[in-house]
């Protein structure tokens, strides 16, 4: 298993998986921020919140697609 991760393809899979994981973590932190803001009665700008949610979901989707493409070797 370790020999597979030490290859060039293995590092790319790890990097793409970390991109997806960072998107999930950012979405979690964003949701905690929204919950705390609502709890304290602050107004949130829907445009800023929407852009942050779209970027985090895009990061998750991109990382997942890239990792899947590396694992299935669709490029030949």
ABEGO torsion letter per residue (X at the ends): XAAAAABAAAAAAAAAAAAAAAAAAAAAAAAAAAAAAAAAGBBBBAAAAAAAAAAAAAAAAAAAAAAAAAAAGAAX
